[in-house]
Amino acid sequence: MSRIELIATATFGLEAVVKREIIGLGYEIIEVGQGKVTFLGDEEAICRSNLWLRSAERVLVKVGEFEALSFEELFEGTKALDWARWLPKDANFPVEGKSIRSKLFSVSDCQAIVKKAVVEKLKEKFKINWFEETGPRYRIEVALLKDIATLTIDTSGTGLHKRGYRKLSTPAPLKETLAAGLISLSYWNPDRILHDPLCGSGTIPIETALMGLNMAPGLRREFDFQKWPIIPKGLWNRVYTEALDSIRKDQKLQIFGTDIDSKAISIARYHQKEAGVEGHIHFQQMPLSKLSSKRKYGCIICNPPYGERLGDEIDEIKELYREMGRVFLPLETWSFYILTSLRDFERYFGRRWDRSRKLYNGNIKCHYYQFYGPRPPY
């Protein structure tokens, strides 16, 4: 096995969660930056991290990093890297780019230069002048930040939030990776009740069930690296089989999802089946006002409407938040975790938060308000 520098990209605010997940897989952290966590692994780490990381967006191979103040330096720096280690001669290698506070601000020019440099390097290795690019995909990215160029290859393909179970949609759905992050930032564990009273298509309850059953989130999808010659099929099969064997099939969970929209509940039930967690979540059509429970020490985690993407009137949103306070706060032993972009949420909810964390839901800056109940007795 080789020592490979890998980067797990993350939604801003979830870097610490992704770091914890990577450490849990047994890999050494090199650096935690804005929107990414760099770690050391090997070919098996590519398989395992894609399969198991719940809150990361992608897993990238870091091919190299260098200063680039001119197009010539970008070309020579890229050409000096060992592209033939990863790319076979039939590789399909599109190049994408981004530039932030760098002298090389033309992304299209940077992409073209990197593409040309990679081709020149591969010519030296394979002794051919034309590459058909009919083989597996190796999506290269050139990221320029303050004149430092980082060259990576995407191992994941489609983003890791694409678990494979969410095939139907509802307005403003929550990404699966963000939902998993919200759960990880809570005090929920498999012995506690989880209720999402505004569950929509069921993402938060389903991600909770996947965690509670120790089910790898990537079991029902494919990744670009699976077609790479450098990753032996036997290695992937072993990691995949180990993940199947680790599922806690007998784990008893108390997970509930309710919503006033009957169509959303129908979609949530369908997604539950597609995710392989059927029978572990109870979905029910129910208005928020009817929520009550005699059980103690439960957790409510929800992503209510913000009034930004759905076209809702802000007064209606504020009234919804007041109703959440009226319904939630009588549950005296429960803990509440609420993601919203409304900065003065607590004013309408009726209680001061115990902790607030800034997160991004897509391009919307939000706060994850956490209201803690008492600790459950042992």
C-alpha positions in Angstrom: 0.0 0.0 0.0 1.1 3.5 -0.8 1.1 6.6 1.5 -1.4 9.0 -0.2 -2.3 12.5 0.9 -6.1 12.8 0.7 -8.5 15.8 1.1 -12.0 15.4 2.4 -14.0 18.5 1.4 -16.7 19.7 3.8 -19.5 22.3 4.1 -18.2 25.3 6.0 -18.7 24.7 9.7 -18.6 20.9 9.5 -14.8 20.6 9.3 -14.5 19.4 12.9 -17.2 16.7 12.3 -15.4 15.4 9.2 -12.1 15.4 11.1 -13.7 13.3 13.9 -15.1 10.9 11.3 -11.7 10.5 9.6 -10.0 9.8 13.0 -12.7 7.3 13.7 -11.6 5.4 10.5 -8.1 5.3 11.8 -6.3 7.8 9.6 -3.8 10.6 10.5 -4.9 14.2 10.2 -2.4 16.5 8.5 -4.4 19.8 8.5 -7.8 21.1 9.0 -8.6 24.1 6.8 -11.6 26.1 5.7 -13.9 23.6 3.9 -11.5 20.7 3.9 -9.6 18.2 6.0 -6.3 16.8 4.8 -5.2 13.3 5.9 -2.8 10.5 5.2 -4.0 7.1 3.9 -3.5 4.5 1.2 -5.5 2.9 -1.5 -7.7 1.3 1.1 -8.4 4.7 2.6 -9.8 5.9 -0.7 -12.3 3.0 -0.6 -13.1 3.3 3.1 -13.4 7.1 3.4 -15.8 7.3 0.4 -17.9 4.5 1.8 -18.0 5.7 5.4 -17.7 9.5 5.6 -21.1 10.8 6.4 -20.6 14.6 6.5 -17.8 15.1 3.9 -18.7 16.3 0.4 -15.9 14.6 -1.6 -12.6 12.7 -1.2 -9.8 14.0 -3.4 -6.2 12.7 -4.0 -3.8 15.6 -3.5 -1.3 15.3 -6.4 0.7 18.3 -5.6 0.9 21.9 -4.4 3.1 24.8 -5.4 3.3 28.6 -5.8 2.1 29.9 -9.2 2.5 33.6 -9.9 2.4 33.2 -13.7 0.9 30.8 -16.3 4.5 29.5 -16.9 4.9 28.6 -13.3 1.5 26.9 -13.3 2.4 24.9 -16.4 5.8 23.8 -15.2 4.6 23.0 -11.6 1.8 20.9 -13.0 4.0 19.1 -15.5 6.5 18.2 -12.7 3.9 16.2 -10.8 3.6 12.4 -11.2 0.3 12.1 -13.2 1.2 8.8 -14.7 1.0 7.2 -11.2 -2.8 7.8 -11.4 -3.8 8.3 -15.0 -3.7 5.4 -17.5 -3.3 6.2 -21.1 -7.0 6.0 -21.8 -8.0 8.2 -18.9 -10.8 10.7 -19.3 -9.5 13.7 -17.4 -11.6 16.8 -17.5 -10.1 19.8 -15.6 -12.0 22.2 -13.4 -10.7 25.1 -11.5 -11.3 27.9 -9.1 -9.3 31.0 -8.1 -9.5 33.1 -4.9 -7.3 36.1 -4.2 -4.7 35.0 -6.8 -2.8 36.7 -9.6 -4.0 33.9 -11.9 -7.7 34.9 -11.8 -8.8 33.5 -15.2 -10.1 30.1 -14.3 -10.7 29.0 -17.9 -7.0 29.9 -18.8 -5.8 28.0 -15.7 -7.8 24.9 -16.7 -6.5 24.9 -20.2 -2.9 25.3 -19.0 -3.2 22.4 -16.5 -4.8 20.2 -19.1 -1.9 20.9 -21.5 0.7 20.3 -18.8 -0.9 16.9 -17.9 -1.0 15.9 -21.5 2.7 16.8 -22.0 3.6 14.7 -18.9 1.6 11.7 -20.1 3.2 11.9 -23.5 6.6 11.3 -21.8 5.3 8.2 -20.1 3.2 6.6 -22.8 5.1 7.8 -25.9 1.9 8.8 -27.8 0.8 12.2 -29.0 -3.0 11.8 -28.8 -5.2 10.6 -25.9 -8.6 9.3 -26.7 -9.9 9.7 -23.2 -12.3 6.8 -23.5 -11.5 5.2 -20.2 -12.4 5.9 -16.5 -13.0 9.4 -15.3 -10.3 11.3 -13.3 -11.7 14.7 -12.6 -8.8 17.1 -12.0 -9.2 20.3 -10.1 -6.8 23.2 -10.0 -7.5 25.4 -7.0 -5.7 28.7 -6.6 -5.8 30.3 -3.2 -3.5 33.3 -2.5 -1.2 32.2 -5.4 -0.8 28.6 -4.1 -2.0 26.0 -6.7 -3.3 22.8 -5.3 -3.9 20.0 -7.9 -6.2 17.2 -7.0 -8.1 14.2 -8.5 -11.7 13.5 -7.4 -12.1 9.9 -6.3 -15.8 10.2 -5.5 -17.5 11.2 -8.8 -20.9 12.6 -7.8 -20.9 14.3 -4.4 -21.0 12.1 -1.3 -24.4 13.5 -0.4 -25.8 11.4 -3.2 -26.4 8.3 -1.1 -28.5 6.7 -3.8 -31.8 6.6 -1.8 -33.3 10.0 -2.4 -34.8 9.6 -5.8 -37.9 11.9 -5.3 -37.8 15.5 -4.3 -39.6 18.0 -2.1 -39.1 21.8 -2.0 -35.7 22.9 -0.5 -34.4 19.5 0.5 -31.6 19.2 3.1 -28.4 17.6 1.8 -27.7 14.3 3.3 -24.2 15.3 4.4 -25.5 18.3 6.2 -28.2 16.3 7.9 -25.6 13.8 9.1 -23.5 16.7 10.4 -26.5 18.1 12.4 -27.0 14.7 14.0 -23.3 14.4 14.9 -23.4 17.8 16.5 -26.2 16.8 18.7 -26.3 14.6 21.8 -28.4 12.0 20.1 -27.4 8.3 20.5 -29.1 5.1 19.5 -30.7 4.8 23.0 -32.5 8.2 22.7 -35.6 9.1 20.8 -35.2 11.2 17.7 -38.1 13.2 16.3 -38.2 15.5 13.3 -41.6 17.2 13.3 -41.0 19.0 10.0 -39.3 16.0 8.3 -40.2 16.8 4.6 -38.8 13.9 2.5 -37.3 12.3 5.6 -33.6 13.1 5.3 -32.8 13.7 9.0 -34.6 10.6 10.3 -33.1 8.4 7.6 -29.6 9.6 8.2 -30.2 9.0 11.9 -31.2 5.5 11.2 -28.1 4.9 9.1 -26.0 6.1 12.0 -27.9 4.1 14.6 -27.6 0.9 12.5 -23.9 1.6 11.8 -24.8 1.4 8.1 -22.2 2.9 5.8 -23.8 5.8 3.8 -22.1 4.8 0.5 -23.4 1.2 0.3 -26.0 2.0 -2.3 -24.0 4.0 -4.8 -20.9 3.9 -7.1 -17.7 5.9 -7.1 -15.3 7.0 -9.8 -12.3 5.2 -8.2 -14.0 1.8 -8.6 -13.0 1.9 -12.2 -9.4 2.9 -11.6 -6.8 0.3 -12.4 -4.7 1.4 -9.3 -7.5 0.3 -7.0 -7.7 -3.6 -7.0 -11.2 -4.9 -7.2 -10.5 -7.3 -4.4 -9.6 -4.4 -2.1 -12.9 -2.7 -2.8 -14.9 -5.9 -2.4 -13.2 -6.6 1.0 -13.9 -3.1 2.3 -17.5 -3.3 1.1 -18.1 -6.7 2.6 -16.7 -5.6 5.9 -19.2 -2.7 5.9 -22.1 -5.0 5.3 -20.9 -7.3 8.1 -20.7 -4.3 10.5 -24.4 -3.4 10.2 -26.2 -3.7 13.6 -29.3 -5.4 12.3 -30.7 -6.1 15.8 -30.3 -2.5 17.0 -33.6 -1.1 18.3 -34.2 2.5 17.4 -36.9 5.1 18.3 -36.9 7.4 15.3 -40.0 9.4 14.3 -40.7 11.8 11.4 -43.9 13.8 11.0 -45.0 16.5 8.6 -48.3 18.2 7.7 -47.8 17.4 4.0 -49.1 13.9 3.1 -47.1 13.9 -0.1 -43.9 14.6 1.7 -44.6 11.7 4.1 -45.3 9.4 1.2 -41.9 10.3 -0.3 -40.2 9.9 3.1 -41.5 6.3 3.4 -40.3 5.6 -0.1 -36.8 6.9 0.7 -36.8 4.9 3.9 -37.2 1.7 1.9 -34.6 2.7 -0.7 -32.1 3.5 2.1 -32.5 0.0 3.6 -33.9 1.3 6.9 -37.5 0.3 6.5 -39.1 -0.6 9.8 -36.6 1.5 11.8 -38.5 4.9 11.4 -42.1 5.7 12.0 -43.3 8.3 9.5 -46.7 9.9 10.1 -48.7 12.8 8.6 -49.3 15.2 11.5 -49.4 19.0 12.1 -46.8 20.5 14.3 -49.4 21.5 16.8 -50.3 17.9 17.6 -46.8 17.0 18.7 -46.6 15.7 22.3 -44.9 12.8 24.1 -44.8 11.2 27.5 -41.4 9.8 26.8 -38.4 11.6 28.3 -34.9 12.7 27.2 -35.7 12.7 23.5 -34.0 14.9 20.8 -35.8 17.0 18.2 -33.6 17.8 15.2 -35.3 19.8 12.4 -34.7 22.1 9.5 -37.8 24.3 9.4 -38.6 26.7 6.5 -36.5 29.9 6.4 -38.6 32.0 4.1 -35.7 32.5 1.7 -36.0 29.8 -0.9 -39.6 28.7 -0.6 -41.2 32.1 -1.1 -42.9 32.0 2.3 -44.0 35.2 4.0 -41.6 36.1 6.8 -44.6 36.7 9.2 -45.7 33.2 8.6 -42.3 31.9 9.3 -42.1 33.8 12.5 -45.5 32.4 13.6 -44.2 28.9 12.8 -41.3 29.5 15.1 -43.6 30.8 17.9 -45.6 27.6 17.5 -42.4 25.5 17.7 -41.7 27.2 21.0 -45.2 26.5 22.3 -45.0 22.8 21.3 -41.4 22.0 22.1 -40.8 23.8 25.4 -43.3 21.8 27.4 -41.1 18.7 26.7 -38.9 19.7 29.6 -36.4 16.8 29.5 -35.9 17.0 25.7 -33.1 18.7 23.7 -33.8 20.7 20.6 -31.6 21.3 17.6 -32.9 23.7 15.0 -31.2 25.0 11.8 -32.5 28.3 10.4 -31.2 31.4 8.7 -33.3 33.7 11.0 -30.8 35.4 13.3 -33.2 36.3 16.1 -34.9 32.9 16.1 -34.8 32.7 19.9 -37.0 35.8 20.1 -39.8 33.9 18.6 -39.0 30.5 20.0 -39.1 31.8 23.6 -35.9 30.4 25.0 -32.2 31.4 24.9 -30.1 28.9 23.1 -27.3 27.0 24.9 -25.1 26.9 21.9 -25.2 28.4 18.4 -23.0 27.2 15.5 -22.7 28.9 12.0 -23.3 26.5 9.1 -24.2 26.9 5.5 -27.2 25.2 3.8 -26.2 25.6 0.2 -25.4 29.3 -0.1 -27.6 30.3 2.8 -25.8 31.2 6.0 -27.6 29.6 8.9 -27.3 29.1 12.6 -27.7 25.7 14.3 -29.4 26.6 17.5 -29.0 24.0 20.3 -31.2 23.9 23.4 -30.1 21.2 25.9 -32.3 19.3 28.2 -31.0 17.5 31.3 -28.7 14.5 30.9 -30.5 11.2 30.8 -30.0 9.0 33.9 -27.7 6.0 33.4 
